[in-house]
Amino acid sequence: MALKERLMIFGEFWYFMKTSKKWWLGPIFLFLLFLSLLIIFTESSALAPFIYSLF
């Protein structure tokens, strides 16, 4: 049940974007999600030095 409640935020965000026509929030949200996943997965990885050289 807790997982379903956590995933409800995505449905609510989609509903908000659809009803208020704020489509420009989508790419910003996806970029922030991608960046946070990149930080989490490379935190203790051997790939970290290569990721740091990109920025």
HTML snippet that shows the backbone in 3Dmol.js (N, CA, C, O; Angstrom):
<script src="https://3Dmol.org/build/3Dmol-min.js"></script>
<div id="view" style="width:600px;height:400px;position:relative"></div>
<script>
const pdb = `
ATOM      1  N   MET A   1       0.816  -1.190   0.000  1.00  0.00           N
ATOM      2  CA  MET A   1       0.000   0.000   0.000  1.00  0.00           C
ATOM      3  C   MET A   1       0.862   1.257   0.000  1.00  0.00           C
ATOM      4  O   MET A   1       0.490   2.256  -0.616  1.00  0.00           O
ATOM      5  N   ALA A   2       1.983   1.227   0.666  1.00  0.00           N
ATOM      6  CA  ALA A   2       2.841   2.404   0.732  1.00  0.00           C
ATOM      7  C   ALA A   2       3.426   2.723  -0.640  1.00  0.00           C
ATOM      8  O   ALA A   2       3.580   3.893  -0.988  1.00  0.00           O
ATOM      9  N   LEU A   3       3.750   1.702  -1.419  1.00  0.00           N
ATOM     10  CA  LEU A   3       4.283   1.936  -2.761  1.00  0.00           C
ATOM     11  C   LEU A   3       3.234   2.585  -3.650  1.00  0.00           C
ATOM     12  O   LEU A   3       3.548   3.474  -4.442  1.00  0.00           O
ATOM     13  N   LYS A   4       2.001   2.147  -3.519  1.00  0.00           N
ATOM     14  CA  LYS A   4       0.923   2.737  -4.318  1.00  0.00           C
ATOM     15  C   LYS A   4       0.726   4.208  -3.954  1.00  0.00           C
ATOM     16  O   LYS A   4       0.498   5.042  -4.831  1.00  0.00           O
ATOM     17  N   GLU A   5       0.812   4.518  -2.688  1.00  0.00           N
ATOM     18  CA  GLU A   5       0.671   5.907  -2.255  1.00  0.00           C
ATOM     19  C   GLU A   5       1.830   6.760  -2.740  1.00  0.00           C
ATOM     20  O   GLU A   5       1.648   7.931  -3.075  1.00  0.00           O
ATOM     21  N   ARG A   6       3.016   6.178  -2.779  1.00  0.00           N
ATOM     22  CA  ARG A   6       4.173   6.929  -3.273  1.00  0.00           C
ATOM     23  C   ARG A   6       4.063   7.195  -4.763  1.00  0.00           C
ATOM     24  O   ARG A   6       4.457   8.263  -5.232  1.00  0.00           O
ATOM     25  N   LEU A   7       3.534   6.241  -5.511  1.00  0.00           N
ATOM     26  CA  LEU A   7       3.427   6.406  -6.956  1.00  0.00           C
ATOM     27  C   LEU A   7       2.238   7.276  -7.355  1.00  0.00           C
ATOM     28  O   LEU A   7       2.151   7.703  -8.506  1.00  0.00           O
ATOM     29  N   MET A   8       1.332   7.544  -6.433  1.00  0.00           N
ATOM     30  CA  MET A   8       0.195   8.410  -6.737  1.00  0.00           C
ATOM     31  C   MET A   8       0.625   9.826  -7.072  1.00  0.00           C
ATOM     32  O   MET A   8      -0.098  10.543  -7.764  1.00  0.00           O
ATOM     33  N   ILE A   9       1.780  10.237  -6.597  1.00  0.00           N
ATOM     34  CA  ILE A   9       2.251  11.590  -6.859  1.00  0.00           C
ATOM     35  C   ILE A   9       2.449  11.821  -8.353  1.00  0.00           C
ATOM     36  O   ILE A   9       2.227  12.929  -8.843  1.00  0.00           O
ATOM     37  N   PHE A  10       2.867  10.784  -9.081  1.00  0.00           N
ATOM     38  CA  PHE A  10       3.053  10.924 -10.522  1.00  0.00           C
ATOM     39  C   PHE A  10       1.719  11.108 -11.231  1.00  0.00           C
ATOM     40  O   PHE A  10       1.619  11.895 -12.172  1.00  0.00           O
ATOM     41  N   GLY A  11       0.711  10.398 -10.793  1.00  0.00           N
ATOM     42  CA  GLY A  11      -0.625  10.553 -11.365  1.00  0.00           C
ATOM     43  C   GLY A  11      -1.204  11.922 -11.084  1.00  0.00           C
ATOM     44  O   GLY A  11      -1.839  12.528 -11.947  1.00  0.00           O
ATOM     45  N   GLU A  12      -0.984  12.403  -9.883  1.00  0.00           N
ATOM     46  CA  GLU A  12      -1.469  13.736  -9.528  1.00  0.00           C
ATOM     47  C   GLU A  12      -0.732  14.806 -10.316  1.00  0.00           C
ATOM     48  O   GLU A  12      -1.336  15.792 -10.737  1.00  0.00           O
ATOM     49  N   PHE A  13       0.563  14.621 -10.520  1.00  0.00           N
ATOM     50  CA  PHE A  13       1.348  15.577 -11.305  1.00  0.00           C
ATOM     51  C   PHE A  13       0.870  15.585 -12.757  1.00  0.00           C
ATOM     52  O   PHE A  13       0.732  16.650 -13.359  1.00  0.00           O
ATOM     53  N   TRP A  14       0.619  14.413 -13.316  1.00  0.00           N
ATOM     54  CA  TRP A  14       0.114  14.314 -14.690  1.00  0.00           C
ATOM     55  C   TRP A  14      -1.254  14.986 -14.809  1.00  0.00           C
ATOM     56  O   TRP A  14      -1.514  15.698 -15.778  1.00  0.00           O
ATOM     57  N   TYR A  15      -2.118  14.764 -13.837  1.00  0.00           N
ATOM     58  CA  TYR A  15      -3.445  15.387 -13.845  1.00  0.00           C
ATOM     59  C   TYR A  15      -3.323  16.912 -13.767  1.00  0.00           C
ATOM     60  O   TYR A  15      -4.047  17.632 -14.454  1.00  0.00           O
ATOM     61  N   PHE A  16      -2.412  17.394 -12.934  1.00  0.00           N
ATOM     62  CA  PHE A  16      -2.189  18.839 -12.817  1.00  0.00           C
ATOM     63  C   PHE A  16      -1.709  19.425 -14.135  1.00  0.00           C
ATOM     64  O   PHE A  16      -2.199  20.468 -14.567  1.00  0.00           O
ATOM     65  N   MET A  17      -0.747  18.757 -14.781  1.00  0.00           N
ATOM     66  CA  MET A  17      -0.235  19.260 -16.054  1.00  0.00           C
ATOM     67  C   MET A  17      -1.320  19.248 -17.124  1.00  0.00           C
ATOM     68  O   MET A  17      -1.398  20.163 -17.943  1.00  0.00           O
ATOM     69  N   LYS A  18      -2.148  18.222 -17.117  1.00  0.00           N
ATOM     70  CA  LYS A  18      -3.183  18.088 -18.137  1.00  0.00           C
ATOM     71  C   LYS A  18      -4.294  19.126 -17.958  1.00  0.00           C
ATOM     72  O   LYS A  18      -4.760  19.702 -18.941  1.00  0.00           O
ATOM     73  N   THR A  19      -4.713  19.366 -16.748  1.00  0.00           N
ATOM     74  CA  THR A  19      -5.836  20.273 -16.520  1.00  0.00           C
ATOM     75  C   THR A  19      -5.435  21.744 -16.584  1.00  0.00           C
ATOM     76  O   THR A  19      -6.221  22.580 -17.029  1.00  0.00           O
ATOM     77  N   SER A  20      -4.216  22.067 -16.145  1.00  0.00           N
ATOM     78  CA  SER A  20      -3.826  23.476 -16.134  1.00  0.00           C
ATOM     79  C   SER A  20      -2.957  23.855 -17.325  1.00  0.00           C
ATOM     80  O   SER A  20      -2.479  24.987 -17.404  1.00  0.00           O
ATOM     81  N   LYS A  21      -2.745  22.924 -18.252  1.00  0.00           N
ATOM     82  CA  LYS A  21      -1.983  23.179 -19.490  1.00  0.00           C
ATOM     83  C   LYS A  21      -0.572  23.708 -19.221  1.00  0.00           C
ATOM     84  O   LYS A  21      -0.097  24.621 -19.896  1.00  0.00           O
ATOM     85  N   LYS A  22       0.072  23.128 -18.243  1.00  0.00           N
ATOM     86  CA  LYS A  22       1.446  23.521 -17.917  1.00  0.00           C
ATOM     87  C   LYS A  22       2.406  22.449 -18.420  1.00  0.00           C
ATOM     88  O   LYS A  22       3.082  21.786 -17.633  1.00  0.00           O
ATOM     89  N   TRP A  23       2.458  22.287 -19.741  1.00  0.00           N
ATOM     90  CA  TRP A  23       3.275  21.234 -20.347  1.00  0.00           C
ATOM     91  C   TRP A  23       4.765  21.501 -20.208  1.00  0.00           C
ATOM     92  O   TRP A  23       5.569  20.575 -20.320  1.00  0.00           O
ATOM     93  N   TRP A  24       5.149  22.751 -19.965  1.00  0.00           N
ATOM     94  CA  TRP A  24       6.560  23.079 -19.840  1.00  0.00           C
ATOM     95  C   TRP A  24       7.169  22.492 -18.569  1.00  0.00           C
ATOM     96  O   TRP A  24       8.392  22.430 -18.448  1.00  0.00           O
ATOM     97  N   LEU A  25       6.337  22.061 -17.621  1.00  0.00           N
ATOM     98  CA  LEU A  25       6.858  21.451 -16.396  1.00  0.00           C
ATOM     99  C   LEU A  25       7.377  20.027 -16.638  1.00  0.00           C
ATOM    100  O   LEU A  25       8.222  19.536 -15.890  1.00  0.00           O
ATOM    101  N   GLY A  26       6.875  19.379 -17.669  1.00  0.00           N
ATOM    102  CA  GLY A  26       7.270  17.998 -17.954  1.00  0.00           C
ATOM    103  C   GLY A  26       8.758  17.812 -18.184  1.00  0.00           C
ATOM    104  O   GLY A  26       9.376  16.991 -17.508  1.00  0.00           O
ATOM    105  N   PRO A  27       9.365  18.557 -19.130  1.00  0.00           N
ATOM    106  CA  PRO A  27      10.810  18.397 -19.349  1.00  0.00           C
ATOM    107  C   PRO A  27      11.655  18.760 -18.135  1.00  0.00           C
ATOM    108  O   PRO A  27      12.689  18.140 -17.888  1.00  0.00           O
ATOM    109  N   ILE A  28      11.221  19.762 -17.378  1.00  0.00           N
ATOM    110  CA  ILE A  28      11.966  20.138 -16.171  1.00  0.00           C
ATOM    111  C   ILE A  28      11.930  19.002 -15.158  1.00  0.00           C
ATOM    112  O   ILE A  28      12.951  18.662 -14.560  1.00  0.00           O
ATOM    113  N   PHE A  29      10.753  18.416 -14.969  1.00  0.00           N
ATOM    114  CA  PHE A  29      10.600  17.311 -14.030  1.00  0.00           C
ATOM    115  C   PHE A  29      11.420  16.099 -14.468  1.00  0.00           C
ATOM    116  O   PHE A  29      12.075  15.461 -13.644  1.00  0.00           O
ATOM    117  N   LEU A  30      11.386  15.782 -15.757  1.00  0.00           N
ATOM    118  CA  LEU A  30      12.157  14.632 -16.257  1.00  0.00           C
ATOM    119  C   LEU A  30      13.659  14.857 -16.110  1.00  0.00           C
ATOM    120  O   LEU A  30      14.393  13.934 -15.758  1.00  0.00           O
ATOM    121  N   PHE A  31      14.119  16.076 -16.376  1.00  0.00           N
ATOM    122  CA  PHE A  31      15.534  16.370 -16.224  1.00  0.00           C
ATOM    123  C   PHE A  31      15.972  16.239 -14.766  1.00  0.00           C
ATOM    124  O   PHE A  31      17.025  15.669 -14.483  1.00  0.00           O
ATOM    125  N   LEU A  32      15.174  16.762 -13.850  1.00  0.00           N
ATOM    126  CA  LEU A  32      15.519  16.651 -12.435  1.00  0.00           C
ATOM    127  C   LEU A  32      15.492  15.198 -11.958  1.00  0.00           C
ATOM    128  O   LEU A  32      16.321  14.791 -11.144  1.00  0.00           O
ATOM    129  N   LEU A  33      14.542  14.427 -12.464  1.00  0.00           N
ATOM    130  CA  LEU A  33      14.480  13.010 -12.128  1.00  0.00           C
ATOM    131  C   LEU A  33      15.707  12.271 -12.650  1.00  0.00           C
ATOM    132  O   LEU A  33      16.298  11.466 -11.931  1.00  0.00           O
ATOM    133  N   PHE A  34      16.094  12.540 -13.903  1.00  0.00           N
ATOM    134  CA  PHE A  34      17.280  11.912 -14.486  1.00  0.00           C
ATOM    135  C   PHE A  34      18.539  12.298 -13.725  1.00  0.00           C
ATOM    136  O   PHE A  34      19.389  11.449 -13.454  1.00  0.00           O
ATOM    137  N   LEU A  35      18.663  13.568 -13.381  1.00  0.00           N
ATOM    138  CA  LEU A  35      19.841  14.027 -12.661  1.00  0.00           C
ATOM    139  C   LEU A  35      19.930  13.405 -11.275  1.00  0.00           C
ATOM    140  O   LEU A  35      21.017  13.032 -10.834  1.00  0.00           O
ATOM    141  N   SER A  36      18.804  13.289 -10.587  1.00  0.00           N
ATOM    142  CA  SER A  36      18.833  12.674  -9.255  1.00  0.00           C
ATOM    143  C   SER A  36      19.158  11.190  -9.337  1.00  0.00           C
ATOM    144  O   SER A  36      19.888  10.673  -8.491  1.00  0.00           O
ATOM    145  N   LEU A  37      18.629  10.496 -10.340  1.00  0.00           N
ATOM    146  CA  LEU A  37      18.978   9.082 -10.514  1.00  0.00           C
ATOM    147  C   LEU A  37      20.450   8.909 -10.856  1.00  0.00           C
ATOM    148  O   LEU A  37      21.092   7.971 -10.384  1.00  0.00           O
ATOM    149  N   LEU A  38      20.986   9.802 -11.669  1.00  0.00           N
ATOM    150  CA  LEU A  38      22.408   9.752 -12.013  1.00  0.00           C
ATOM    151  C   LEU A  38      23.263   9.941 -10.766  1.00  0.00           C
ATOM    152  O   LEU A  38      24.260   9.240 -10.593  1.00  0.00           O
ATOM    153  N   ILE A  39      22.899  10.853  -9.917  1.00  0.00           N
ATOM    154  CA  ILE A  39      23.654  11.091  -8.679  1.00  0.00           C
ATOM    155  C   ILE A  39      23.568   9.890  -7.749  1.00  0.00           C
ATOM    156  O   ILE A  39      24.565   9.503  -7.140  1.00  0.00           O
ATOM    157  N   ILE A  40      22.390   9.302  -7.636  1.00  0.00           N
ATOM    158  CA  ILE A  40      22.211   8.161  -6.738  1.00  0.00           C
ATOM    159  C   ILE A  40      23.000   6.948  -7.213  1.00  0.00           C
ATOM    160  O   ILE A  40      23.657   6.281  -6.413  1.00  0.00           O
ATOM    161  N   PHE A  41      22.939   6.659  -8.513  1.00  0.00           N
ATOM    162  CA  PHE A  41      23.590   5.452  -9.019  1.00  0.00           C
ATOM    163  C   PHE A  41      25.102   5.580  -9.139  1.00  0.00           C
ATOM    164  O   PHE A  41      25.801   4.567  -9.102  1.00  0.00           O
ATOM    165  N   THR A  42      25.622   6.778  -9.279  1.00  0.00           N
ATOM    166  CA  THR A  42      27.071   6.939  -9.400  1.00  0.00           C
ATOM    167  C   THR A  42      27.725   7.348  -8.093  1.00  0.00           C
ATOM    168  O   THR A  42      28.919   7.643  -8.060  1.00  0.00           O
ATOM    169  N   GLU A  43      26.958   7.369  -7.028  1.00  0.00           N
ATOM    170  CA  GLU A  43      27.493   7.801  -5.743  1.00  0.00           C
ATOM    171  C   GLU A  43      28.632   6.885  -5.268  1.00  0.00           C
ATOM    172  O   GLU A  43      29.672   7.365  -4.815  1.00  0.00           O
ATOM    173  N   SER A  44      28.433   5.606  -5.372  1.00  0.00           N
ATOM    174  CA  SER A  44      29.466   4.671  -4.914  1.00  0.00           C
ATOM    175  C   SER A  44      29.839   3.711  -6.035  1.00  0.00           C
ATOM    176  O   SER A  44      29.933   2.500  -5.838  1.00  0.00           O
ATOM    177  N   SER A  45      30.042   4.266  -7.178  1.00  0.00           N
ATOM    178  CA  SER A  45      30.313   3.450  -8.351  1.00  0.00           C
ATOM    179  C   SER A  45      31.718   3.712  -8.875  1.00  0.00           C
ATOM    180  O   SER A  45      32.331   4.738  -8.580  1.00  0.00           O
ATOM    181  N   ALA A  46      32.205   2.774  -9.649  1.00  0.00           N
ATOM    182  CA  ALA A  46      33.501   2.960 -10.298  1.00  0.00           C
ATOM    183  C   ALA A  46      33.383   3.917 -11.476  1.00  0.00           C
ATOM    184  O   ALA A  46      34.398   4.368 -12.008  1.00  0.00           O
ATOM    185  N   LEU A  47      32.183   4.227 -11.882  1.00  0.00           N
ATOM    186  CA  LEU A  47      31.968   5.152 -12.994  1.00  0.00           C
ATOM    187  C   LEU A  47      32.023   6.613 -12.573  1.00  0.00           C
ATOM    188  O   LEU A  47      32.009   7.500 -13.426  1.00  0.00           O
ATOM    189  N   ALA A  48      32.084   6.873 -11.294  1.00  0.00           N
ATOM    190  CA  ALA A  48      32.041   8.245 -10.796  1.00  0.00           C
ATOM    191  C   ALA A  48      33.113   9.151 -11.411  1.00  0.00           C
ATOM    192  O   ALA A  48      32.787  10.273 -11.797  1.00  0.00           O
ATOM    193  N   PRO A  49      34.369   8.722 -11.521  1.00  0.00           N
ATOM    194  CA  PRO A  49      35.359   9.629 -12.131  1.00  0.00           C
ATOM    195  C   PRO A  49      35.029   9.993 -13.579  1.00  0.00           C
ATOM    196  O   PRO A  49      35.353  11.092 -14.027  1.00  0.00           O
ATOM    197  N   PHE A  50      34.397   9.095 -14.305  1.00  0.00           N
ATOM    198  CA  PHE A  50      34.052   9.390 -15.687  1.00  0.00           C
ATOM    199  C   PHE A  50      32.860  10.333 -15.783  1.00  0.00           C
ATOM    200  O   PHE A  50      32.801  11.177 -16.677  1.00  0.00           O
ATOM    201  N   ILE A  51      31.909  10.187 -14.861  1.00  0.00           N
ATOM    202  CA  ILE A  51      30.755  11.080 -14.841  1.00  0.00           C
ATOM    203  C   ILE A  51      31.196  12.491 -14.453  1.00  0.00           C
ATOM    204  O   ILE A  51      30.714  13.468 -15.027  1.00  0.00           O
ATOM    205  N   TYR A  52      32.095  12.604 -13.496  1.00  0.00           N
ATOM    206  CA  TYR A  52      32.555  13.912 -13.058  1.00  0.00           C
ATOM    207  C   TYR A  52      33.291  14.637 -14.174  1.00  0.00           C
ATOM    208  O   TYR A  52      33.248  15.866 -14.244  1.00  0.00           O
ATOM    209  N   SER A  53      33.965  13.898 -15.047  1.00  0.00           N
ATOM    210  CA  SER A  53      34.688  14.562 -16.128  1.00  0.00           C
ATOM    211  C   SER A  53      33.744  15.137 -17.169  1.00  0.00           C
ATOM    212  O   SER A  53      34.137  16.020 -17.931  1.00  0.00           O
ATOM    213  N   LEU A  54      32.497  14.651 -17.218  1.00  0.00           N
ATOM    214  CA  LEU A  54      31.519  15.201 -18.167  1.00  0.00           C
ATOM    215  C   LEU A  54      31.080  16.598 -17.776  1.00  0.00           C
ATOM    216  O   LEU A  54      30.775  17.426 -18.634  1.00  0.00           O
ATOM    217  N   PHE A  55      31.049  16.855 -16.485  1.00  0.00           N
ATOM    218  CA  PHE A  55      30.582  18.164 -16.021  1.00  0.00           C
ATOM    219  C   PHE A  55      31.746  19.051 -15.713  1.00  0.00           C
ATOM    220  O   PHE A  55      31.558  20.198 -15.308  1.00  0.00           O
TER     221      PHE A  55
END
`;
const viewer = $3Dmol.createViewer("view");
viewer.addModel(pdb, "pdb");
viewer.setStyle({}, {cartoon: {color: "spectrum"}});
viewer.zoomTo();
viewer.render();
</script>
